[in-house]
Amino acid sequence: MTFPLKKIALAALLAARLALPDDAFAADQNIVETAVAAGQFKTLAKALDAAGLVATLEGPGPFTVFAPTDDAFAQLPAGTLQNLLKPENKSQLVAILTYHVVPGRLMASDVVKAHELKTVEGKPLEVKAAEGTVMIDDAKVTATDIAASNGVIHVIDHVVLPPSQ
């Protein structure tokens, strides 16, 4: 990507950040508390609870979370989420959720410089920035740099799935 495209992508990410209310950027709450307070991540919070990952994301981190909204989860095929939330599918749910988490605090300006980001799950997320849009795998980044005490949240419009082995 040429330098001007990076500037355009960064400007788009910063503009997307402005789409959320100011109180969504308070850094006195951890990632889970920040996501719950935002009101658009109820499904993510439920999935984190079912996967046993709440305590981890409330921990010291730092973490970067590419957080799918409730609308993103609603786009999954019918019955998929309900199936993933069953106790017998916990390992699969953990793999999907940890694929949305990158170790460290990566702000939008860091994300657009990368071609891929290694996830907690182990497989890399692909980053594409072009024409003012930033994609994480096949999900569009819609808001960025939501600060939490133990990391940062970037909002995405689709649930991303780790590549099959």
KOLMI-436481 format. One record per residue (C-alpha): residue number from 1; y, x, z. Coordinates in steps of 0.5 Angstrom, whole numbers, always signed. Example, Ala and Ser with C-alpha at 12.3 -4.5 7.8 and 13.67 -1.06 7.14 Angstrom:
+-----+-------+-------+-------+
|   k |     y |     x |     z |
+-----+-------+-------+-------+
|   1 |    -9 |   +25 |   +16 |
|   2 |    -2 |   +27 |   +14 |
+-----+-------+-------+-------+
***
This chain:
+-----+-------+-------+-------+
|   k |     y |     x |     z |
+-----+-------+-------+-------+
|   1 |    +0 |    +0 |    +0 |
|   2 |    +7 |    +3 |    -2 |
|   3 |   +12 |    +4 |    +4 |
|   4 |   +16 |    -3 |    +2 |
|   5 |   +10 |    -7 |    +2 |
|   6 |    +9 |    -5 |    +9 |
|   7 |   +16 |    -6 |   +11 |
|   8 |   +15 |   -13 |    +8 |
|   9 |    +8 |   -14 |   +12 |
|  10 |   +12 |   -12 |   +18 |
|  11 |   +17 |   -17 |   +17 |
|  12 |   +13 |   -23 |   +16 |
|  13 |    +9 |   -21 |   +22 |
|  14 |   +15 |   -21 |   +26 |
|  15 |   +18 |   -27 |   +23 |
|  16 |   +11 |   -30 |   +25 |
|  17 |   +12 |   -28 |   +32 |
|  18 |   +18 |   -32 |   +33 |
|  19 |   +14 |   -38 |   +31 |
|  20 |   +12 |   -39 |   +38 |
|  21 |   +16 |   -41 |   +44 |
|  22 |   +19 |   -35 |   +48 |
|  23 |   +15 |   -37 |   +55 |
|  24 |    +9 |   -35 |   +51 |
|  25 |   +11 |   -28 |   +51 |
|  26 |   +11 |   -27 |   +58 |
|  27 |    +7 |   -20 |   +60 |
|  28 |    +6 |   -22 |   +67 |
|  29 |    +0 |   -26 |   +65 |
|  30 |    -7 |   -23 |   +63 |
|  31 |   -10 |   -25 |   +56 |
|  32 |   -14 |   -31 |   +58 |
|  33 |    -8 |   -34 |   +62 |
|  34 |    -3 |   -32 |   +57 |
|  35 |    -8 |   -36 |   +52 |
|  36 |    -9 |   -42 |   +56 |
|  37 |    -1 |   -42 |   +57 |
|  38 |    +0 |   -42 |   +50 |
|  39 |    -4 |   -49 |   +49 |
|  40 |    -7 |   -48 |   +42 |
|  41 |   -13 |   -44 |   +45 |
|  42 |   -17 |   -49 |   +49 |
|  43 |   -23 |   -48 |   +44 |
|  44 |   -23 |   -40 |   +45 |
|  45 |   -22 |   -41 |   +53 |
|  46 |   -28 |   -45 |   +53 |
|  47 |   -32 |   -40 |   +48 |
|  48 |   -30 |   -34 |   +53 |
|  49 |   -32 |   -38 |   +59 |
|  50 |   -39 |   -40 |   +56 |
|  51 |   -40 |   -33 |   +53 |
|  52 |   -38 |   -30 |   +60 |
|  53 |   -32 |   -26 |   +58 |
|  54 |   -27 |   -29 |   +62 |
|  55 |   -27 |   -24 |   +67 |
|  56 |   -27 |   -18 |   +62 |
|  57 |   -21 |   -20 |   +59 |
|  58 |   -18 |   -21 |   +65 |
|  59 |   -19 |   -14 |   +67 |
|  60 |   -15 |    -8 |   +66 |
|  61 |   -16 |    -7 |   +59 |
|  62 |   -12 |    -6 |   +55 |
|  63 |   -14 |   -10 |   +49 |
|  64 |   -12 |   -13 |   +43 |
|  65 |   -14 |   -20 |   +41 |
|  66 |   -14 |   -23 |   +34 |
|  67 |   -14 |   -30 |   +37 |
|  68 |   -17 |   -36 |   +33 |
|  69 |   -13 |   -43 |   +35 |
|  70 |   -16 |   -49 |   +36 |
|  71 |   -15 |   -51 |   +29 |
|  72 |   -19 |   -45 |   +27 |
|  73 |   -25 |   -47 |   +31 |
|  74 |   -24 |   -54 |   +28 |
|  75 |   -25 |   -51 |   +21 |
|  76 |   -32 |   -48 |   +23 |
|  77 |   -38 |   -53 |   +19 |
|  78 |   -40 |   -59 |   +23 |
|  79 |   -44 |   -57 |   +29 |
|  80 |   -43 |   -50 |   +29 |
|  81 |   -39 |   -49 |   +35 |
|  82 |   -43 |   -54 |   +39 |
|  83 |   -49 |   -50 |   +37 |
|  84 |   -46 |   -43 |   +39 |
|  85 |   -44 |   -46 |   +46 |
|  86 |   -51 |   -47 |   +48 |
|  87 |   -54 |   -42 |   +53 |
|  88 |   -59 |   -40 |   +49 |
|  89 |   -54 |   -38 |   +43 |
|  90 |   -50 |   -34 |   +48 |
|  91 |   -51 |   -27 |   +45 |
|  92 |   -49 |   -29 |   +38 |
|  93 |   -43 |   -32 |   +41 |
|  94 |   -41 |   -26 |   +45 |
|  95 |   -42 |   -22 |   +38 |
|  96 |   -37 |   -27 |   +35 |
|  97 |   -32 |   -27 |   +40 |
|  98 |   -32 |   -19 |   +41 |
|  99 |   -31 |   -18 |   +34 |
| 100 |   -24 |   -21 |   +35 |
| 101 |   -23 |   -16 |   +40 |
| 102 |   -20 |    -9 |   +39 |
| 103 |   -20 |    -4 |   +45 |
| 104 |   -13 |    -2 |   +46 |
| 105 |    -6 |    -5 |   +45 |
| 106 |    -4 |    -5 |   +38 |
| 107 |    +2 |    -8 |   +36 |
| 108 |    +4 |   -11 |   +29 |
| 109 |    +7 |    -5 |   +27 |
| 110 |    +0 |    -1 |   +29 |
| 111 |    -4 |    -6 |   +26 |
| 112 |    -1 |    -6 |   +19 |
| 113 |    -2 |    +1 |   +18 |
| 114 |    -9 |    +1 |   +19 |
| 115 |   -14 |    -1 |   +14 |
| 116 |   -20 |    -3 |   +19 |
| 117 |   -20 |    -3 |   +26 |
| 118 |   -26 |    -2 |   +30 |
| 119 |   -28 |    -8 |   +35 |
| 120 |   -31 |    -8 |   +42 |
| 121 |   -37 |   -12 |   +38 |
| 122 |   -38 |    -5 |   +34 |
| 123 |   -36 |    -7 |   +27 |
| 124 |   -30 |    -6 |   +24 |
| 125 |   -25 |   -11 |   +22 |
| 126 |   -22 |   -10 |   +15 |
| 127 |   -14 |   -10 |   +15 |
| 128 |   -10 |   -12 |    +9 |
| 129 |    -3 |   -13 |    +8 |
| 130 |    +1 |   -15 |    +2 |
| 131 |    +6 |   -19 |    +0 |
| 132 |    +9 |   -21 |    +7 |
| 133 |    +2 |   -23 |    +9 |
| 134 |    -3 |   -20 |   +14 |
| 135 |   -10 |   -21 |   +13 |
| 136 |   -16 |   -19 |   +18 |
| 137 |   -22 |   -20 |   +15 |
| 138 |   -21 |   -27 |   +11 |
| 139 |   -16 |   -30 |   +17 |
| 140 |    -9 |   -30 |   +16 |
| 141 |    -5 |   -27 |   +22 |
| 142 |    +0 |   -33 |   +24 |
| 143 |    +4 |   -30 |   +30 |
| 144 |    +4 |   -23 |   +33 |
| 145 |    +6 |   -19 |   +39 |
| 146 |    +4 |   -24 |   +44 |
| 147 |    +5 |   -19 |   +50 |
| 148 |    +0 |   -20 |   +56 |
| 149 |    -1 |   -16 |   +62 |
| 150 |    -7 |   -12 |   +60 |
| 151 |    -6 |   -13 |   +52 |
| 152 |    -3 |   -16 |   +46 |
| 153 |    -5 |   -23 |   +42 |
| 154 |    -4 |   -24 |   +35 |
| 155 |    -6 |   -31 |   +32 |
| 156 |   -10 |   -32 |   +26 |
| 157 |   -12 |   -38 |   +23 |
| 158 |   -20 |   -37 |   +22 |
| 159 |   -25 |   -35 |   +26 |
| 160 |   -28 |   -29 |   +23 |
| 161 |   -35 |   -27 |   +23 |
| 162 |   -38 |   -20 |   +24 |
| 163 |   -42 |   -18 |   +18 |
| 164 |   -49 |   -19 |   +18 |
| 165 |   -54 |   -13 |   +20 |
+-----+-------+-------+-------+
***
